[in-house]
Amino acid sequence: MPRFRFVSTANIGADVFFIDYSILLGYNGIVLPNKNRITEVTFLNILVVGAGKVGSNLAMTLETLGHDVSLVDENPEHLDAATNLALINFNGLCICGVCIDVDVLRSAGIESCDAVAAVTPDDNINIMVAEVATQFFGIKHVFARIYDPAREKVFAERLDLQTICPTRLTIDAVLTSLTKGNIEG
C-alpha cells in the first residue's frame, strides 16, 4: 500500500512548488492549511548508485522528503558517516559492493525500486547500471549522470536513457551568466 503525505501547492507562473508542512513542522501528521490547495504525493523507493558528494546529498535530500532510499558504493568510506558527513543522519540502507553486480543491486533492493539514480563519477558504470536497471529489472524511472556531453547525447537518443550532464549544465549556467551581463566587478 503506498504511503502518502499531504502537501500544499503554490503556483508561480508555470512552476508548481510543493510545501510539505509535516516536514517543516517536524512530524508525520497531516496538516490541512487550505482544503482547496491540497494534493497527494506518493513516497517512492529509490536506489542511488554512487555515494560521492552528489549521491550522498541526493540520498539525504530524498530521505528528508520522505522517500525510502538505498545507497550503493564500492568504497566503504563513502558509506561511512564518520568520513562522509553528508550521511550523518541517513537512515536508509547502505550497501558496499561493485555497483554493476546484479547481486549487489538485489541486496540494495532494486527489485522493489520505483526509481534508480546512477551518479558515480564513472560514465561507463552509470550507463551499465542504467541498462541493468531498465533491461534486467524493468525499472521505468532510471537516471544516469554522464559527464561527457557527446556520450550523453548518444545514450539519451540511441538507448533512450534519461541522462543528466553536469558538464553541459555548467556550460549553460556560465554562458547564461556571461551573456546576461551578470558579472560583478
C-alpha positions in Angstrom: 0.0 0.0 0.0 1.6 3.3 -1.0 2.2 5.9 1.7 1.0 9.4 1.1 1.8 12.8 2.6 -0.4 15.8 2.1 1.2 19.0 0.9 0.0 22.3 -0.3 1.0 23.7 -3.7 1.8 27.2 -4.8 1.6 28.1 -8.4 4.1 30.7 -9.5 4.0 31.1 -13.3 4.4 27.7 -14.9 6.2 26.3 -11.9 4.4 24.4 -9.1 6.1 24.3 -5.7 5.1 21.7 -3.1 5.3 22.7 0.6 5.3 19.7 2.9 4.1 21.1 6.2 4.7 17.8 8.1 8.4 18.0 7.4 8.6 21.7 8.2 6.7 21.1 11.5 8.8 18.0 12.3 6.2 15.3 12.4 4.4 13.0 10.0 0.9 14.1 10.7 -1.4 15.7 8.2 -1.7 19.4 8.1 -4.5 20.9 6.1 -3.9 24.7 5.9 -6.3 25.2 2.9 -8.5 22.4 1.6 -8.5 23.9 -1.9 -4.8 23.7 -2.2 -4.0 20.1 -1.1 -2.6 17.4 -3.3 -1.2 13.9 -2.6 2.5 13.0 -3.1 3.5 9.3 -3.2 6.6 8.2 -1.4 9.0 6.3 -3.7 11.5 3.6 -3.1 14.7 4.9 -4.7 18.1 3.4 -5.3 21.1 5.8 -5.5 24.2 4.3 -7.0 27.3 6.2 -6.1 27.9 7.8 -2.7 30.1 10.7 -3.6 29.1 14.3 -3.0 26.2 14.2 -5.4 24.9 10.7 -4.4 25.2 11.2 -0.7 23.4 14.6 -0.8 20.8 13.3 -3.2 20.1 10.3 -0.9 19.8 12.6 2.2 17.5 15.0 0.3 15.3 12.2 -1.0 15.1 10.7 2.5 14.3 14.1 4.0 11.4 14.4 1.5 10.0 11.1 2.9 11.3 8.6 0.3 12.8 5.2 1.1 16.3 5.4 -0.1 19.1 2.8 -0.5 22.7 3.8 -1.4 25.3 1.6 -3.1 29.0 2.4 -3.5 32.2 0.4 -4.0 34.1 2.4 -1.4 33.2 1.7 2.2 34.5 5.2 3.3 31.8 6.8 1.1 29.1 4.9 3.0 30.5 5.7 6.5 29.0 8.8 8.2 32.3 9.2 10.1 34.1 10.0 6.8 31.1 11.2 4.7 29.4 14.0 6.7 26.5 14.2 4.3 25.3 10.8 5.6 25.4 11.7 9.4 21.6 11.4 9.7 21.0 9.0 6.9 18.7 6.1 7.9 18.5 4.3 4.6 20.2 1.1 3.6 23.9 1.3 2.6 25.4 -1.5 0.5 29.1 -1.7 -0.2 29.9 -3.6 -3.4 30.5 -3.5 -7.1 27.8 -1.2 -8.5 27.2 -3.2 -11.6 26.9 -6.6 -9.8 23.3 -7.8 -10.1 23.6 -9.5 -6.6 24.8 -6.2 -5.0 21.9 -4.3 -6.7 19.4 -7.0 -5.4 20.8 -6.7 -1.9 20.1 -3.0 -2.1 16.5 -3.7 -3.0 16.5 -2.8 -6.7 13.7 -5.3 -7.4 11.2 -3.2 -5.4 12.5 0.2 -6.5 10.4 2.8 -8.2 13.4 4.7 -9.5 17.2 4.4 -9.8 19.8 7.2 -10.0 23.2 6.2 -11.2 25.5 9.1 -10.1 29.0 7.6 -9.8 31.9 9.6 -11.2 32.3 7.0 -14.0 30.1 7.4 -17.1 30.6 3.7 -18.0 29.4 2.5 -14.7 26.4 4.8 -14.7 25.4 3.6 -18.2 25.8 0.0 -17.2 23.7 0.5 -14.0 21.0 2.3 -16.0 20.9 -0.5 -18.6 20.8 -3.3 -15.9 18.1 -1.4 -14.1 15.9 -0.9 -17.2 16.6 -4.1 -19.1 17.1 -6.7 -16.4 14.9 -5.3 -13.6 12.3 -3.4 -15.6 12.7 -0.1 -13.6 10.9 2.6 -15.6 12.5 5.7 -13.9 16.2 5.5 -14.3 18.6 8.4 -14.5 22.3 8.3 -15.4 24.8 11.1 -14.8 27.0 11.3 -17.9 29.9 13.8 -17.8 30.8 13.7 -21.5 28.3 15.8 -23.5 28.8 13.8 -26.7 28.2 10.5 -24.9 25.3 11.9 -23.0 23.5 12.8 -26.3 24.2 9.4 -27.8 23.0 7.4 -24.8 19.9 9.7 -24.4 18.9 9.3 -28.1 20.0 5.8 -29.0 19.4 3.9 -25.8 16.5 6.1 -24.6 18.2 6.7 -21.3 17.2 9.6 -19.1 20.5 11.4 -18.6 21.9 14.5 -16.9 25.2 16.0 -18.0 26.8 18.2 -15.3 29.3 19.4 -17.9 26.5 20.7 -20.1 24.6 22.2 -17.1 27.8 24.1 -16.0 28.4 25.4 -19.5 24.8 26.5 -19.9 24.9 28.3 -16.5 28.2 30.0 -17.2 27.0 31.1 -20.7 23.8 32.4 -19.3 25.6 34.4 -16.6 28.1 35.7 -19.1 25.6 36.7 -21.8 23.1 38.2 -19.4 25.7 40.7 -18.0 25.5 39.2 -14.5 29.2 39.7 -13.9 30.1 41.8 -10.9 33.3 43.6 -10.9 
